[in-house]
């Protein structure tokens, strides 16, 4: 494959935040597409997202 690679890691917090938002948007879109592919209806999608948000909040409160 490749013998070497150049990885750009921005030091500007504004640019880094923008990249992280773009990655998050991509992941969200992929998750919604996956839920469509497995045949979840809107109610089931809402339940999945709510449970994920609850789990994330629980993890943040336990690490704080």
C-alpha positions in Angstrom: 0.0 0.0 0.0 1.6 3.3 1.1 5.1 3.5 2.6 4.4 6.9 4.2 1.6 9.4 4.9 1.3 13.0 5.9 -1.4 13.6 8.5 -2.6 17.1 8.9 -3.7 18.0 12.4 -4.8 21.6 12.7 -3.7 23.5 15.8 -6.4 26.2 15.4 -9.3 25.2 17.7 -11.9 26.8 15.3 -10.7 24.7 12.4 -10.4 21.6 14.6 -14.0 22.1 15.8 -15.3 22.5 12.3 -13.6 19.2 11.3 -15.1 17.4 14.3 -18.6 18.7 13.5 -18.2 17.5 9.9 -17.2 14.1 11.2 -20.1 14.0 13.6 -22.6 15.0 10.8 -21.2 12.2 8.6 -21.6 9.6 11.5 -25.1 10.8 12.2 -26.1 10.5 8.5 -24.5 7.0 8.3 -26.5 5.9 11.4 -29.8 7.2 10.0 -29.1 5.5 6.7 -28.3 2.2 8.5 -31.6 2.5 10.5 -33.4 3.0 7.3 -31.7 -0.1 5.8 -32.7 -2.3 8.6 -36.3 -1.1 8.4 -36.8 0.9 11.6 -39.8 3.2 11.6 -39.7 6.8 12.9 -40.8 5.8 16.4 -38.1 3.2 16.7 -35.5 5.6 15.4 -36.5 8.1 18.1 -36.3 5.4 20.7 -32.7 4.5 19.6 -31.6 8.1 19.6 -33.1 8.8 23.0 -31.4 5.8 24.5 -28.1 6.8 23.0 -28.4 10.3 24.4 -29.3 8.9 27.8 -26.3 6.6 27.8 -24.0 9.5 26.7 -25.3 11.7 29.5 -24.8 8.9 32.0 -21.2 8.4 30.9 -20.5 12.1 31.0 -21.9 12.4 34.5 -20.0 9.4 35.8 -16.7 10.7 34.5 -17.2 14.3 35.7 
